Amino acid sequence: MPETDAPIGHREIRRHSVRGQILQALRTALLDGDLAPGEVYSAPALGLRFGVSATPVREAMQQLAAEGAVEVVPNRGFRIAVRSARERAELAQVRALVETPVVLELIRTLPAADWGALRPAAETAAAAAATGDRGRYAEADRAFHRAVLALAGNEQLVAVADDLHRRSQWPPDGVSLTADAGEHLRLLDALENGDTETARLLVGGHFGRAPGG
C-alpha cells in the first residue's frame, strides 16, 4: 500500500495556503469597500468570485467573524458588520491606553541610535501608502507598529496591540494613507535627532488613532 502521509500533508498545506490567500483578499475587499457594510454574502457566491470552493471562504469568514468584521447569519452567510462611530472611538481609546504609554516610555529610555532599526519598516509603509492600496498599507502599517512595540520586549503586548490595531483598521476613516505613513517617518526623524518633545507630540496624535486605514 502506498504511503499516504505526504499527500495528506501536501493537501493540508495547500488548504491553509488557499485559506490564507482568501482571508487576505477578503480583508482587502473590506478596506476597499468592495464588501458593503450591512450586506450579506454567501460563501459559495464569494467562492465563485475568487475562483475557489466555498470551504476556504467559509473558514476565512469565520476568522473575520472572530475579529468582529463580519457576523454569521445562519443559513445565509455572513453580514459585513456596521461599526458605529462610538465603537470606533472605543477601539481608538483602548489602543491609545495600550500603546501610547509603552511608546512614551521607549522614547524616554531607548538610545536615539536604536530607533534607526525601524526605518525599513517605516519606508515599507510609506511605499505601500504611495500605491493607494489600502490592503497592502494596512499590513505594512501594522508591521511598523509591531516593530515599535517589540522594542519593549513584551510579546503578549505586541499580540494584543496588533489585534486591536487590525480591528481599528476597518472600516477605514478619512485619514490619508500618505499622511499616516508620513507620521511614522517624522517620528523616527525626531527620535534619531534627539527631539523627544516633537516625538511625544507625534505619538499623542498618531498612536491609538484608526489609521487612514
Secondary structure by P-SEA (a helix, b strand, c coil): ccccaaaaaaaaaaaaaaaaaaaaaaaaaaaaccccccbbbbaaaaaaaacccaaaaaaaaaaaaaaccbbbbcccccccccccaaaaaaaaaaaaaccaaaaaaaaacccccccccaaaaaaaaaaaaaaccaaaaaaaaaaaaaaaaaccccaaaaaaaaaaaaaaccccccccaaaaaaaaaaaaaaaaacaaaaaaaaaaacccccccc
